[in-house]
Amino acid sequence: MADKLDMGEMASFDKAKLKKTETQEKNTLLTKETIEQVKRSEIS
């Protein structure tokens, strides 16, 4: 079957060939303070 791993390929895998990437957080969660500020500004 094509969906099974070939153990020979797995054993010869070279992690050094992988590219170095840097992750960036795009969707940050609001802090409790920020939520309170928004609530206060909506009331005013």
C-alpha positions as YAML, in Angstrom:
chain: A
units: angstrom
residues:
- id: 1
  name: MET
  ca: [0.00, 0.00, 0.00]
- id: 2
  name: ALA
  ca: [1.17, 3.51, -0.75]
- id: 3
  name: ASP
  ca: [0.01, 4.94, 2.58]
- id: 4
  name: LYS
  ca: [2.42, 2.83, 4.67]
- id: 5
  name: LEU
  ca: [5.84, 4.22, 5.57]
- id: 6
  name: ASP
  ca: [8.93, 2.67, 4.06]
- id: 7
  name: MET
  ca: [11.23, 2.09, 7.05]
- id: 8
  name: GLY
  ca: [14.29, 2.37, 4.81]
- id: 9
  name: GLU
  ca: [13.33, 5.89, 3.79]
- id: 10
  name: MET
  ca: [12.63, 6.81, 7.39]
- id: 11
  name: ALA
  ca: [16.00, 5.54, 8.57]
- id: 12
  name: SER
  ca: [17.87, 7.50, 5.90]
- id: 13
  name: PHE
  ca: [16.00, 10.77, 6.53]
- id: 14
  name: ASP
  ca: [18.41, 13.67, 7.11]
- id: 15
  name: LYS
  ca: [17.08, 16.40, 9.43]
- id: 16
  name: ALA
  ca: [20.01, 18.64, 8.43]
- id: 17
  name: LYS
  ca: [18.42, 19.15, 4.99]
- id: 18
  name: LEU
  ca: [15.34, 20.83, 6.50]
- id: 19
  name: LYS
  ca: [15.09, 24.61, 6.16]
- id: 20
  name: LYS
  ca: [15.18, 26.72, 9.31]
- id: 21
  name: THR
  ca: [11.90, 28.57, 9.75]
- id: 22
  name: GLU
  ca: [10.72, 31.08, 12.27]
- id: 23
  name: THR
  ca: [7.13, 30.98, 13.44]
- id: 24
  name: GLN
  ca: [5.13, 34.12, 14.06]
- id: 25
  name: GLU
  ca: [1.98, 34.30, 16.13]
- id: 26
  name: LYS
  ca: [-0.68, 36.00, 14.04]
- id: 27
  name: ASN
  ca: [-3.84, 35.80, 16.15]
- id: 28
  name: THR
  ca: [-3.06, 36.71, 19.71]
- id: 29
  name: LEU
  ca: [-5.65, 36.36, 22.43]
- id: 30
  name: LEU
  ca: [-6.87, 39.43, 24.24]
- id: 31
  name: THR
  ca: [-5.75, 39.90, 27.82]
- id: 32
  name: LYS
  ca: [-8.20, 40.35, 30.65]
- id: 33
  name: GLU
  ca: [-7.17, 44.02, 30.88]
- id: 34
  name: THR
  ca: [-7.81, 44.62, 27.18]
- id: 35
  name: ILE
  ca: [-11.28, 43.07, 27.41]
- id: 36
  name: GLU
  ca: [-12.11, 45.28, 30.39]
- id: 37
  name: GLN
  ca: [-10.93, 48.37, 28.49]
- id: 38
  name: VAL
  ca: [-13.15, 47.49, 25.54]
- id: 39
  name: LYS
  ca: [-16.14, 46.92, 27.82]
- id: 40
  name: ARG
  ca: [-15.53, 50.28, 29.54]
- id: 41
  name: SER
  ca: [-15.23, 52.09, 26.22]
- id: 42
  name: GLU
  ca: [-18.52, 50.55, 24.99]
- id: 43
  name: ILE
  ca: [-20.34, 51.71, 28.12]
- id: 44
  name: SER
  ca: [-19.12, 55.30, 27.79]
...
